[in-house]
Amino acid sequence: MQRRLYSLLGNSQKLDGGAMFGNAPKPLWERWAAADDRNRIDLACRALLVVEDERKILFEAGIGSFFEPKMRDRFGVNESHHVLLESLSAIGLTDADIDVVVLSHLHFDHAGGLLSTWAEDKPATLLFPNAQFVVGKVAWERAQHPHPRDRASFIPDLNRQLAHSGRLEVVEDEASAVLGAEYRFHRSDGHTPGMLLTEFDGSLGPIVFAADLIPGRPWVHRSITMGYDRFPEQLIDEKAQLLTDLVERNGRLFFTHDPACALARVTLDERNRFGSTGVVEHLDGVLA
């Protein structure tokens, strides 16, 4: 099967640098990300589009533009229009052309782009009218019944619209009937219970959509976690297991939140430290 890969930018966001780097001190993390006067760092919300012969698969939809202006300011979303739809249009597509949307989890900065742009006195509606939506069972249950610590990360009305769409596949194991056997999942519970990282084969080795297990190149470092992670020690163990496996198989990671890098290969040096190389800033229809 021939696949073409596109990295599609959605709406950007800014989050507190200290929260994004957990217990790492600022003199360390500011080497990787410059903070603004509110201590926020720039973050992308990048989707991966896989174009097959007969279908188009979108991995996540970013934060989108569903927030009202006050919330856009709080999360540093500078654009009031729906950037992901603009990115699709740039390659000749609309949301109606997407056949499958795969959601690693349902936090608003990964799934908010499924909703239409905020308008006063007008409820947001579900976009991607012809797509089937794929999400893990545990992640779906978490979105329905969040813990007080992460309740604000979910969009209750999005959950309702997905449930009522008749096009939602809730995955219970490592395979999806909608995606098929050429795609498999790595489950991670450290950031949020039931997050699914999708893997598929490329001509140069496997590619894994890293989601929030490894949101960008700095988080490839084993001990770097986020303050948003539910179970940081478990996340470090999950990360080490995945990265070790990808080093052995010459694998690459697709980053959703790295503002400067879409894809990179995982490395392990002589001091047993993980890193990345072969940085690709943008994918524009390259063969997988």
Short mmCIF file of the C-alpha atoms (twelve columns), coordinates in Angstrom:
data_MODEL
# 
_entry.id   MODEL 
# 
loop_
_atom_site.group_PDB 
_atom_site.id 
_atom_site.type_symbol 
_atom_site.label_atom_id 
_atom_site.label_alt_id 
_atom_site.label_comp_id 
_atom_site.label_asym_id 
_atom_site.label_seq_id 
_atom_site.Cartn_x 
_atom_site.Cartn_y 
_atom_site.Cartn_z 
_atom_site.pdbx_PDB_model_num 
ATOM 1   C CA . MET A 1   0.000   0.000  0.000  1 
ATOM 2   C CA . GLN A 2   1.279   3.444  -0.933 1 
ATOM 3   C CA . ARG A 3   0.894   6.196  1.640  1 
ATOM 4   C CA . ARG A 4   1.597   9.904  1.391  1 
ATOM 5   C CA . LEU A 5   2.207   11.854 4.577  1 
ATOM 6   C CA . TYR A 6   1.312   15.457 5.321  1 
ATOM 7   C CA . SER A 7   1.981   17.401 8.515  1 
ATOM 8   C CA . LEU A 8   -0.843  19.896 8.951  1 
ATOM 9   C CA . LEU A 9   -0.629  22.772 11.389 1 
ATOM 10  C CA . GLY A 10  -3.695  23.657 13.385 1 
ATOM 11  C CA . ASN A 11  -4.196  26.566 15.751 1 
ATOM 12  C CA . SER A 12  -1.137  27.273 17.876 1 
ATOM 13  C CA . GLN A 13  -1.149  27.659 21.638 1 
ATOM 14  C CA . LYS A 14  1.020   28.924 24.490 1 
ATOM 15  C CA . LEU A 15  1.257   27.141 27.830 1 
ATOM 16  C CA . ASP A 16  3.270   27.785 30.968 1 
ATOM 17  C CA . GLY A 17  6.815   26.551 30.480 1 
ATOM 18  C CA . GLY A 18  7.086   25.253 34.022 1 
ATOM 19  C CA . ALA A 19  3.926   23.201 33.569 1 
ATOM 20  C CA . MET A 20  5.154   21.831 30.255 1 
ATOM 21  C CA . PHE A 21  8.488   20.691 31.716 1 
ATOM 22  C CA . GLY A 22  7.297   19.406 35.086 1 
ATOM 23  C CA . ASN A 23  10.031  19.332 37.698 1 
ATOM 24  C CA . ALA A 24  12.798  20.417 35.293 1 
ATOM 25  C CA . PRO A 25  14.205  23.819 36.378 1 
ATOM 26  C CA . LYS A 26  13.811  26.790 34.074 1 
ATOM 27  C CA . PRO A 27  17.579  27.170 33.421 1 
ATOM 28  C CA . LEU A 28  17.377  23.724 31.844 1 
ATOM 29  C CA . TRP A 29  14.156  23.939 29.845 1 
ATOM 30  C CA . GLU A 30  14.717  27.453 28.539 1 
ATOM 31  C CA . ARG A 31  17.571  26.014 26.458 1 
ATOM 32  C CA . TRP A 32  14.859  24.293 24.441 1 
ATOM 33  C CA . ALA A 33  11.985  26.785 24.543 1 
ATOM 34  C CA . ALA A 34  11.970  30.557 25.056 1 
ATOM 35  C CA . ALA A 35  9.307   31.901 27.429 1 
ATOM 36  C CA . ASP A 36  7.296   35.076 26.938 1 
ATOM 37  C CA . ASP A 37  6.598   37.669 29.647 1 
ATOM 38  C CA . ARG A 38  3.878   35.394 31.075 1 
ATOM 39  C CA . ASN A 39  6.310   32.430 31.231 1 
ATOM 40  C CA . ARG A 40  4.503   30.714 28.355 1 
ATOM 41  C CA . ILE A 41  6.190   28.789 25.551 1 
ATOM 42  C CA . ASP A 42  5.086   28.367 21.948 1 
ATOM 43  C CA . LEU A 43  3.481   25.044 21.078 1 
ATOM 44  C CA . ALA A 44  2.185   23.693 17.792 1 
ATOM 45  C CA . CYS A 45  -0.942  21.621 17.411 1 
ATOM 46  C CA . ARG A 46  0.126   19.532 14.434 1 
ATOM 47  C CA . ALA A 47  -1.979  16.832 12.811 1 
ATOM 48  C CA . LEU A 48  -0.742  13.998 10.628 1 
ATOM 49  C CA . LEU A 49  -2.631  13.221 7.423  1 
ATOM 50  C CA . VAL A 50  -2.072  9.836  5.820  1 
ATOM 51  C CA . VAL A 51  -3.405  9.619  2.275  1 
ATOM 52  C CA . GLU A 52  -3.913  6.080  1.043  1 
ATOM 53  C CA . ASP A 53  -5.207  4.946  -2.339 1 
ATOM 54  C CA . GLU A 54  -8.825  4.787  -1.185 1 
ATOM 55  C CA . ARG A 55  -9.027  6.869  1.979  1 
ATOM 56  C CA . LYS A 56  -7.628  9.767  3.963  1 
ATOM 57  C CA . ILE A 57  -6.775  9.304  7.660  1 
ATOM 58  C CA . LEU A 58  -6.242  12.269 9.969  1 
ATOM 59  C CA . PHE A 59  -4.448  11.782 13.264 1 
ATOM 60  C CA . GLU A 60  -5.904  14.326 15.686 1 
ATOM 61  C CA . ALA A 61  -7.333  17.759 15.011 1 
ATOM 62  C CA . GLY A 62  -5.453  20.069 17.377 1 
ATOM 63  C CA . ILE A 63  -6.974  22.715 19.593 1 
ATOM 64  C CA . GLY A 64  -9.042  24.325 16.861 1 
ATOM 65  C CA . SER A 65  -10.909 27.602 17.308 1 
ATOM 66  C CA . PHE A 66  -13.895 26.580 19.435 1 
ATOM 67  C CA . PHE A 67  -12.810 28.644 22.459 1 
ATOM 68  C CA . GLU A 68  -14.495 31.936 23.238 1 
ATOM 69  C CA . PRO A 69  -12.092 34.947 23.177 1 
ATOM 70  C CA . LYS A 70  -11.399 34.878 26.926 1 
ATOM 71  C CA . MET A 71  -10.323 31.236 26.786 1 
ATOM 72  C CA . ARG A 72  -8.319  31.790 23.609 1 
ATOM 73  C CA . ASP A 73  -6.286  34.388 25.484 1 
ATOM 74  C CA . ARG A 74  -5.833  32.114 28.492 1 
ATOM 75  C CA . PHE A 75  -4.344  29.347 26.375 1 
ATOM 76  C CA . GLY A 76  -2.462  31.606 23.984 1 
ATOM 77  C CA . VAL A 77  -4.479  30.715 20.898 1 
ATOM 78  C CA . ASN A 78  -3.732  33.715 18.720 1 
ATOM 79  C CA . GLU A 79  -5.768  32.739 15.665 1 
ATOM 80  C CA . SER A 80  -9.534  33.233 15.717 1 
ATOM 81  C CA . HIS A 81  -10.087 31.195 12.531 1 
ATOM 82  C CA . HIS A 82  -9.766  27.413 12.146 1 
ATOM 83  C CA . VAL A 83  -6.162  26.926 11.004 1 
ATOM 84  C CA . LEU A 84  -6.452  23.166 10.410 1 
ATOM 85  C CA . LEU A 85  -9.224  23.732 7.869  1 
ATOM 86  C CA . GLU A 86  -6.952  26.287 6.207  1 
ATOM 87  C CA . SER A 87  -4.103  23.730 6.118  1 
ATOM 88  C CA . LEU A 88  -6.408  21.166 4.534  1 
ATOM 89  C CA . SER A 89  -7.522  23.712 1.959  1 
ATOM 90  C CA . ALA A 90  -3.883  24.400 1.041  1 
ATOM 91  C CA . ILE A 91  -3.586  20.815 -0.213 1 
ATOM 92  C CA . GLY A 92  -6.963  20.856 -1.943 1 
ATOM 93  C CA . LEU A 93  -9.071  19.199 0.742  1 
ATOM 94  C CA . THR A 94  -11.868 20.033 3.153  1 
ATOM 95  C CA . ASP A 95  -12.921 18.347 6.375  1 
ATOM 96  C CA . ALA A 96  -15.593 16.526 4.356  1 
ATOM 97  C CA . ASP A 97  -12.836 14.681 2.451  1 
ATOM 98  C CA . ILE A 98  -11.485 12.968 5.576  1 
ATOM 99  C CA . ASP A 99  -12.542 9.328  5.988  1 
ATOM 100 C CA . VAL A 100 -11.092 8.565  9.442  1 
ATOM 101 C CA . VAL A 101 -10.016 10.725 12.381 1 
ATOM 102 C CA . VAL A 102 -7.883  8.962  14.996 1 
ATOM 103 C CA . LEU A 103 -7.804  10.536 18.456 1 
ATOM 104 C CA . SER A 104 -5.037  9.521  20.849 1 
ATOM 105 C CA . HIS A 105 -7.139  10.990 23.674 1 
ATOM 106 C CA . LEU A 106 -9.786  13.666 24.075 1 
ATOM 107 C CA . HIS A 107 -8.015  16.605 25.722 1 
ATOM 108 C CA . PHE A 108 -9.148  19.849 24.118 1 
ATOM 109 C CA . ASP A 109 -5.794  20.593 22.474 1 
ATOM 110 C CA . HIS A 110 -5.988  17.311 20.568 1 
ATOM 111 C CA . ALA A 111 -9.704  17.097 19.799 1 
ATOM 112 C CA . GLY A 112 -11.023 20.672 19.885 1 
ATOM 113 C CA . GLY A 113 -10.350 21.014 16.154 1 
ATOM 114 C CA . LEU A 114 -13.242 18.642 15.514 1 
ATOM 115 C CA . LEU A 115 -15.578 21.528 16.346 1 
ATOM 116 C CA . SER A 116 -16.529 24.587 14.338 1 
ATOM 117 C CA . THR A 117 -15.186 28.067 15.105 1 
ATOM 118 C CA . TRP A 118 -16.664 29.915 18.088 1 
ATOM 119 C CA . ALA A 119 -19.450 32.339 17.287 1 
ATOM 120 C CA . GLU A 120 -21.447 34.313 19.827 1 
ATOM 121 C CA . ASP A 121 -24.826 32.753 20.671 1 
ATOM 122 C CA . LYS A 122 -24.171 29.843 18.302 1 
ATOM 123 C CA . PRO A 123 -23.198 26.383 19.557 1 
ATOM 124 C CA . ALA A 124 -20.153 24.701 18.051 1 
ATOM 125 C CA . THR A 125 -20.956 21.815 15.720 1 
ATOM 126 C CA . LEU A 126 -19.063 18.665 14.810 1 
ATOM 127 C CA . LEU A 127 -16.985 18.975 11.632 1 
ATOM 128 C CA . PHE A 128 -15.672 16.095 9.456  1 
ATOM 129 C CA . PRO A 129 -19.166 14.944 8.409  1 
ATOM 130 C CA . ASN A 130 -18.025 11.842 6.514  1 
ATOM 131 C CA . ALA A 131 -15.359 10.607 8.926  1 
ATOM 132 C CA . GLN A 132 -15.369 7.725  11.321 1 
ATOM 133 C CA . PHE A 133 -13.808 8.644  14.648 1 
ATOM 134 C CA . VAL A 134 -11.485 6.234  16.466 1 
ATOM 135 C CA . VAL A 135 -10.641 6.505  20.175 1 
ATOM 136 C CA . GLY A 136 -9.576  4.038  22.863 1 
ATOM 137 C CA . LYS A 137 -12.158 2.693  25.300 1 
ATOM 138 C CA . VAL A 138 -10.292 3.800  28.434 1 
ATOM 139 C CA . ALA A 139 -9.645  7.291  27.015 1 
ATOM 140 C CA . TRP A 140 -13.311 7.566  26.066 1 
ATOM 141 C CA . GLU A 141 -14.423 6.542  29.550 1 
ATOM 142 C CA . ARG A 142 -12.007 9.059  31.071 1 
ATOM 143 C CA . ALA A 143 -13.516 11.810 28.944 1 
ATOM 144 C CA . GLN A 144 -16.998 10.852 30.135 1 
ATOM 145 C CA . HIS A 145 -16.002 10.650 33.795 1 
ATOM 146 C CA . PRO A 146 -12.868 12.770 34.328 1 
ATOM 147 C CA . HIS A 147 -11.029 13.178 37.597 1 
ATOM 148 C CA . PRO A 148 -11.286 16.653 39.208 1 
ATOM 149 C CA . ARG A 149 -7.594  17.152 38.390 1 
ATOM 150 C CA . ASP A 150 -8.180  16.979 34.633 1 
ATOM 151 C CA . ARG A 151 -11.876 17.768 34.217 1 
ATOM 152 C CA . ALA A 152 -11.091 21.097 32.544 1 
ATOM 153 C CA . SER A 153 -9.098  19.302 29.839 1 
ATOM 154 C CA . PHE A 154 -12.209 17.783 28.234 1 
ATOM 155 C CA . ILE A 155 -15.071 19.188 26.154 1 
ATOM 156 C CA . PRO A 156 -18.360 17.668 27.347 1 
ATOM 157 C CA . ASP A 157 -20.342 18.851 24.339 1 
ATOM 158 C CA . LEU A 158 -17.799 17.301 21.966 1 
ATOM 159 C CA . ASN A 159 -18.193 13.990 23.785 1 
ATOM 160 C CA . ARG A 160 -21.944 14.227 23.324 1 
ATOM 161 C CA . GLN A 161 -21.703 15.018 19.622 1 
ATOM 162 C CA . LEU A 162 -19.244 12.185 18.996 1 
ATOM 163 C CA . ALA A 163 -21.499 9.727  20.824 1 
ATOM 164 C CA . HIS A 164 -24.534 10.848 18.814 1 
ATOM 165 C CA . SER A 165 -22.731 10.868 15.463 1 
ATOM 166 C CA . GLY A 166 -23.131 7.147  14.886 1 
ATOM 167 C CA . ARG A 167 -19.578 7.172  13.529 1 
ATOM 168 C CA . LEU A 168 -17.525 6.546  16.677 1 
ATOM 169 C CA . GLU A 169 -15.397 3.410  17.074 1 
ATOM 170 C CA . VAL A 170 -14.300 2.799  20.656 1 
ATOM 171 C CA . VAL A 171 -11.233 0.534  20.522 1 
ATOM 172 C CA . GLU A 172 -10.759 -2.082 23.236 1 
ATOM 173 C CA . ASP A 173 -7.401  -3.607 22.220 1 
ATOM 174 C CA . GLU A 174 -4.360  -2.963 20.022 1 
ATOM 175 C CA . ALA A 175 -6.236  -3.030 16.720 1 
ATOM 176 C CA . SER A 176 -9.007  -1.001 15.114 1 
ATOM 177 C CA . ALA A 177 -11.563 -2.513 12.749 1 
ATOM 178 C CA . VAL A 178 -11.847 0.862  11.044 1 
ATOM 179 C CA . LEU A 179 -8.105  1.332  10.536 1 
ATOM 180 C CA . GLY A 180 -7.237  -2.265 9.762  1 
ATOM 181 C CA . ALA A 181 -4.289  -4.498 10.491 1 
ATOM 182 C CA . GLU A 182 -1.663  -2.152 9.008  1 
ATOM 183 C CA . TYR A 183 -2.057  0.139  12.009 1 
ATOM 184 C CA . ARG A 184 -1.412  -0.800 15.614 1 
ATOM 185 C CA . PHE A 185 -1.536  1.023  18.945 1 
ATOM 186 C CA . HIS A 186 0.804   1.515  21.860 1 
ATOM 187 C CA . ARG A 187 -1.212  2.230  24.996 1 
ATOM 188 C CA . SER A 188 0.100   4.780  27.466 1 
ATOM 189 C CA . ASP A 189 -1.486  5.691  30.815 1 
ATOM 190 C CA . GLY A 190 1.114   8.078  32.217 1 
ATOM 191 C CA . HIS A 191 -0.248  11.285 30.695 1 
ATOM 192 C CA . THR A 192 -3.905  10.297 30.785 1 
ATOM 193 C CA . PRO A 193 -5.454  6.832  31.121 1 
ATOM 194 C CA . GLY A 194 -5.876  4.974  27.860 1 
ATOM 195 C CA . MET A 195 -3.991  7.241  25.471 1 
ATOM 196 C CA . LEU A 196 -3.277  5.429  22.194 1 
ATOM 197 C CA . LEU A 197 -0.190  6.069  20.072 1 
ATOM 198 C CA . THR A 198 -0.669  4.800  16.526 1 
ATOM 199 C CA . GLU A 199 2.132   3.021  14.683 1 
ATOM 200 C CA . PHE A 200 2.393   2.159  10.997 1 
ATOM 201 C CA . ASP A 201 5.221   0.993  8.772  1 
ATOM 202 C CA . GLY A 202 7.212   3.306  6.552  1 
ATOM 203 C CA . SER A 203 9.814   2.440  3.956  1 
ATOM 204 C CA . LEU A 204 12.551  3.619  6.368  1 
ATOM 205 C CA . GLY A 205 11.115  1.971  9.485  1 
ATOM 206 C CA . PRO A 206 8.080   2.348  11.733 1 
ATOM 207 C CA . ILE A 207 6.472   5.716  12.465 1 
ATOM 208 C CA . VAL A 208 4.672   6.369  15.769 1 
ATOM 209 C CA . PHE A 209 2.339   9.294  16.412 1 
ATOM 210 C CA . ALA A 210 3.781   10.288 19.789 1 
ATOM 211 C CA . ALA A 211 0.823   12.359 21.105 1 
ATOM 212 C CA . ASP A 212 1.444   13.590 24.679 1 
ATOM 213 C CA . LEU A 213 3.747   10.784 25.720 1 
ATOM 214 C CA . ILE A 214 6.465   12.680 23.840 1 
ATOM 215 C CA . PRO A 215 4.976   15.998 22.654 1 
ATOM 216 C CA . GLY A 216 8.215   17.293 21.104 1 
ATOM 217 C CA . ARG A 217 11.949  16.695 20.839 1 
ATOM 218 C CA . PRO A 218 12.861  17.941 24.358 1 
ATOM 219 C CA . TRP A 219 10.567  15.325 25.898 1 
ATOM 220 C CA . VAL A 220 12.516  12.518 24.230 1 
ATOM 221 C CA . HIS A 221 14.872  12.902 27.183 1 
ATOM 222 C CA . ARG A 222 13.956  10.121 29.569 1 
ATOM 223 C CA . SER A 223 13.314  12.157 32.729 1 
ATOM 224 C CA . ILE A 224 11.504  15.126 31.176 1 
ATOM 225 C CA . THR A 225 7.763   15.035 31.875 1 
ATOM 226 C CA . MET A 226 4.933   17.553 32.051 1 
ATOM 227 C CA . GLY A 227 3.113   18.903 35.069 1 
ATOM 228 C CA . TYR A 228 -0.061  17.870 33.243 1 
ATOM 229 C CA . ASP A 229 0.894   14.178 33.337 1 
ATOM 230 C CA . ARG A 230 -1.268  12.103 35.674 1 
ATOM 231 C CA . PHE A 231 1.422   9.547  36.555 1 
ATOM 232 C CA . PRO A 232 4.907   10.898 35.724 1 
ATOM 233 C CA . GLU A 233 6.947   7.910  36.928 1 
ATOM 234 C CA . GLN A 234 4.780   5.538  34.910 1 
ATOM 235 C CA . LEU A 235 5.114   7.826  31.918 1 
ATOM 236 C CA . ILE A 236 8.912   7.697  32.136 1 
ATOM 237 C CA . ASP A 237 8.801   3.899  32.136 1 
ATOM 238 C CA . GLU A 238 6.387   3.842  29.180 1 
ATOM 239 C CA . LYS A 239 8.559   6.315  27.302 1 
ATOM 240 C CA . ALA A 240 11.735  4.307  27.890 1 
ATOM 241 C CA . GLN A 241 10.053  1.120  26.708 1 
ATOM 242 C CA . LEU A 242 8.768   2.705  23.503 1 
ATOM 243 C CA . LEU A 243 12.016  4.524  22.720 1 
ATOM 244 C CA . THR A 244 14.125  1.408  23.309 1 
ATOM 245 C CA . ASP A 245 11.883  -0.493 20.932 1 
ATOM 246 C CA . LEU A 246 12.075  2.210  18.274 1 
ATOM 247 C CA . VAL A 247 15.870  2.439  18.496 1 
ATOM 248 C CA . GLU A 248 16.058  -1.303 17.861 1 
ATOM 249 C CA . ARG A 249 13.694  -1.025 14.885 1 
ATOM 250 C CA . ASN A 250 15.079  2.232  13.431 1 
ATOM 251 C CA . GLY A 251 11.814  3.997  14.204 1 
ATOM 252 C CA . ARG A 252 10.692  7.603  14.016 1 
ATOM 253 C CA . LEU A 253 8.328   9.768  16.052 1 
ATOM 254 C CA . PHE A 254 5.757   12.256 14.792 1 
ATOM 255 C CA . PHE A 255 5.463   15.217 17.177 1 
ATOM 256 C CA . THR A 256 2.206   17.102 17.600 1 
ATOM 257 C CA . HIS A 257 3.365   19.964 19.858 1 
ATOM 258 C CA . ASP A 258 6.931   20.693 18.689 1 
ATOM 259 C CA . PRO A 259 6.834   24.080 16.911 1 
ATOM 260 C CA . ALA A 260 9.893   23.305 14.768 1 
ATOM 261 C CA . CYS A 261 9.867   19.555 14.140 1 
ATOM 262 C CA . ALA A 262 7.273   17.189 12.707 1 
ATOM 263 C CA . LEU A 263 9.285   13.971 12.465 1 
ATOM 264 C CA . ALA A 264 12.594  12.669 13.835 1 
ATOM 265 C CA . ARG A 265 14.416  9.392  14.313 1 
ATOM 266 C CA . VAL A 266 15.069  8.072  17.820 1 
ATOM 267 C CA . THR A 267 18.680  7.602  18.920 1 
ATOM 268 C CA . LEU A 268 20.481  6.158  21.943 1 
ATOM 269 C CA . ASP A 269 24.015  7.310  22.723 1 
ATOM 270 C CA . GLU A 270 26.926  5.604  24.494 1 
ATOM 271 C CA . ARG A 271 25.750  7.037  27.840 1 
ATOM 272 C CA . ASN A 272 22.337  5.421  27.434 1 
ATOM 273 C CA . ARG A 273 20.629  8.748  26.741 1 
ATOM 274 C CA . PHE A 274 17.806  8.968  24.244 1 
ATOM 275 C CA . GLY A 275 17.843  11.665 21.603 1 
ATOM 276 C CA . SER A 276 16.637  12.412 18.102 1 
ATOM 277 C CA . THR A 277 18.138  13.022 14.701 1 
ATOM 278 C CA . GLY A 278 17.084  13.447 11.089 1 
ATOM 279 C CA . VAL A 279 14.715  16.301 11.893 1 
ATOM 280 C CA . VAL A 280 11.953  16.906 9.360  1 
ATOM 281 C CA . GLU A 281 10.194  20.240 9.834  1 
ATOM 282 C CA . HIS A 282 7.296   19.617 7.470  1 
ATOM 283 C CA . LEU A 283 5.825   16.698 5.508  1 
ATOM 284 C CA . ASP A 284 4.289   17.672 2.188  1 
ATOM 285 C CA . GLY A 285 2.974   14.529 0.589  1 
ATOM 286 C CA . VAL A 286 6.150   12.483 1.028  1 
ATOM 287 C CA . LEU A 287 5.902   8.744  0.502  1 
ATOM 288 C CA . ALA A 288 5.876   6.856  3.780  1 
# 
